[in-house]
């Protein structure tokens, strides 16, 4: 599990939930956000790695600047969840991608919080 970037539990839906689902974000709108994030990453890594998932340690130090609250959340997650160094870097890479999807140059605490949520399925303490 430590080598997988994102862990998401998807519970079963009841028939009524499927039948009465709200519109939500359209696939076309989601594709636009993804294309924009990919463009940001392509420009960021003009020469070298193709995307955030492939960042080396030096890239993470350079491109994963966090606001203070984000750093504190990562520290708390490391202590509480007992995450490995690999888990730490995966949180930063996923948080960077979440920030890119929002067009944010700096990783904010809510980006870190969401990324941490994607690492909790392999941990018994939440």
Secondary structure, DSSP 8 states (H G I E B T S, - for coil): -TT-S---------HHHHHT----S-HHHHHHHHHHHHHHHHHHTSSS-SSGGG--HHHHHHH--B-HHHHHHHHHHHHHH---HHHHHHHHHHHHHHHHHTT-SSB-HHHHHHHHHTTGGG-S--
